[in-house]
Amino acid sequence: MNFEFYLPVEVIFGTGSLKKVGEIGRRFGYRVLVVTGRRSTKENGAIQTLVDSLKKNGAEEVFIFDQIDPNPTDKVVNLASELVVKEKIDYIVGLGGGSSLDSAKAISIVSSNEGYCWDYVNYPEGPRLIPFLNRPVICIPTTAGTGSEVNRYSVISNPIRKEKMVISHSLNYPKVAIVDPSLTVSMDRRLTAKTGVDALMHALESLTNRLSNQLAEELAIRSIQIIRDWLPVAIEEPENLKARSYMSYAAMLAGIAIDRKRVALIHGMEHPVSAHYPHVAHGDGLAALAVAVMEFNYRGNPEKYALFAELMGYPSHPHMAVKALEDFLQRVGMRLSLKELGVEREKLDRLAEDVYMLSRGLFAINPVEPTPEDVQRLYERSYEGY
């Protein structure tokens, strides 16, 4: 057994831990930029609790940047980075879903180095620029899905190029993750489901791809078990803090798993979908693609897919993994098709081309290495949701 493990993120987990942000932030300075979305953190009171904690613990200036939308763009990251430089910000706090956390980390990179956001995204041939500095980032998730609070990834969209790419670098880790499950209670059923499915896909793809890391796989296995048991409860009983805590934990475990083992073709095929159709939530796009891609993949790693089926409560046979996933998506209201999400059939050719041009680095680690023709067929199958 051989593996490597690196996670330079301090994790503070527990109900009420948001109130500790000021005490923690004091280590990093006195001028703070809070990166968040436009609405939800104001409505649920999280932003006020955060600002109060910062000011109580000596923060001299707290700037709020609340222009983060789902599928955040490079333009917004560049805009916030200019503010960081202008106001001589000491550290950054990301508060919100994965979009806010990804943006906060990217803003740290861009504001601390030369160039612009798109210079740092990881095309198959590599990024144009390599960062050498960063500002401290504290990540505080208000959803249970991406695991961005504990990994090195920032997923950013470029609406002009119609591309959705990833910044991935050791300087892109947050310094601290504050995971307060009570912040997820305000999610509605739909958001709970789609973020939960995102976490499940992280665990599934990190478990089953061709890379090997025993510790990461153990985390993925535990995440799958928790999501199986607790996502339906969190959807049906949104005030159930035990369910919310377990889902926050599962999302964090899966976020660590993909940090070490990456994702695979489901994610590689989803990113072009939400790049061309920004209204499509990441979790919805993953759900629409997952069953077709799993049916294509399971023969490439029969042992791990049999394990997934078993973890989901089905007979331990590779092909049963497909049934297990399909049934679970149905159970949580996420058995979707690309057509339902507003994807146009005539755009499938372009999506398949983008997968090859932008995400072909995932092909070699996918359980079955796909051809461009395979990707096209998988989009076709996912279009109707067969």
Rosetta blueprint (number, residue, H / E / L):
1 M L
2 N L
3 F L
4 E L
5 F L
6 Y L
7 L L
8 P L
9 V L
10 E E
11 V E
12 I E
13 F E
14 G L
15 T L
16 G L
17 S H
18 L H
19 K H
20 K H
21 V H
22 G H
23 E H
24 I H
25 G H
26 R L
27 R L
28 F L
29 G L
30 Y L
31 R E
32 V E
33 L E
34 V E
35 V E
36 T E
37 G E
38 R L
39 R L
40 S H
41 T H
42 K H
43 E H
44 N L
45 G L
46 A H
47 I H
48 Q H
49 T H
50 L H
51 V H
52 D H
53 S H
54 L H
55 K H
56 K H
57 N L
58 G L
59 A L
60 E L
61 E E
62 V E
63 F E
64 I E
65 F E
66 D E
67 Q E
68 I E
69 D L
70 P L
71 N L
72 P L
73 T E
74 D H
75 K H
76 V H
77 V H
78 N H
79 L H
80 A H
81 S H
82 E H
83 L H
84 V H
85 V H
86 K H
87 E L
88 K L
89 I L
90 D L
91 Y E
92 I E
93 V E
94 G E
95 L E
96 G E
97 G L
98 G H
99 S H
100 S H
101 L H
102 D H
103 S H
104 A H
105 K H
106 A H
107 I H
108 S H
109 I H
110 V H
111 S H
112 S H
113 N L
114 E L
115 G L
116 Y L
117 C H
118 W H
119 D H
120 Y L
121 V L
122 N L
123 Y L
124 P L
125 E L
126 G L
127 P L
128 R L
129 L L
130 I L
131 P L
132 F L
133 L L
134 N L
135 R L
136 P L
137 V E
138 I E
139 C E
140 I E
141 P E
142 T L
143 T L
144 A L
145 G L
146 T L
147 G L
148 S H
149 E H
150 V H
151 N L
152 R L
153 Y E
154 S E
155 V E
156 I E
157 S E
158 N E
159 P L
160 I L
161 R L
162 K L
163 E E
164 K E
165 M E
166 V E
167 I E
168 S E
169 H L
170 S H
171 L H
172 N H
173 Y L
174 P L
175 K L
176 V E
177 A E
178 I E
179 V E
180 D L
181 P H
182 S H
183 L H
184 T H
185 V L
186 S L
187 M L
188 D L
189 R H
190 R H
191 L H
192 T H
193 A H
194 K H
195 T H
196 G H
197 V H
198 D H
199 A H
200 L H
201 M H
202 H H
203 A H
204 L H
205 E H
206 S H
207 L H
208 T H
209 N L
210 R L
211 L L
212 S L
213 N L
214 Q H
215 L H
216 A H
217 E H
218 E H
219 L H
220 A H
221 I H
222 R H
223 S H
224 I H
225 Q H
226 I H
227 I H
228 R H
229 D H
230 W H
231 L H
232 P H
233 V H
234 A H
235 I H
236 E H
237 E L
238 P L
239 E L
240 N L
241 L H
242 K H
243 A H
244 R H
245 S H
246 Y H
247 M H
248 S H
249 Y H
250 A H
251 A H
252 M H
253 L H
254 A H
255 G H
256 I H
257 A H
258 I H
259 D H
260 R H
261 K H
262 R L
263 V L
264 A L
265 L H
266 I H
267 H H
268 G H
269 M H
270 E H
271 H H
272 P H
273 V H
274 S H
275 A H
276 H H
277 Y L
278 P L
279 H L
280 V L
281 A L
282 H H
283 G H
284 D H
285 G H
286 L H
287 A H
288 A H
289 L H
290 A H
291 V H
292 A H
293 V H
294 M H
295 E H
296 F H
297 N H
298 Y H
299 R H
300 G H
301 N L
302 P H
303 E H
304 K H
305 Y H
306 A H
307 L H
308 F H
309 A H
310 E H
311 L H
312 M L
313 G L
314 Y L
315 P L
316 S L
317 H L
318 P L
319 H L
320 M H
321 A H
322 V H
323 K H
324 A H
325 L H
326 E H
327 D H
328 F H
329 L H
330 Q H
331 R H
332 V L
333 G L
334 M L
335 R L
336 L L
337 S L
338 L L
339 K L
340 E L
341 L L
342 G L
343 V L
344 E L
345 R H
346 E H
347 K H
348 L H
349 D H
350 R H
351 L H
352 A H
353 E H
354 D H
355 V H
356 Y H
357 M H
358 L H
359 S H
360 R H
361 G H
362 L H
363 F H
364 A H
365 I H
366 N L
367 P L
368 V L
369 E L
370 P L
371 T L
372 P H
373 E H
374 D H
375 V H
376 Q H
377 R H
378 L H
379 Y H
380 E H
381 R H
382 S H
383 Y H
384 E H
385 G L
386 Y L
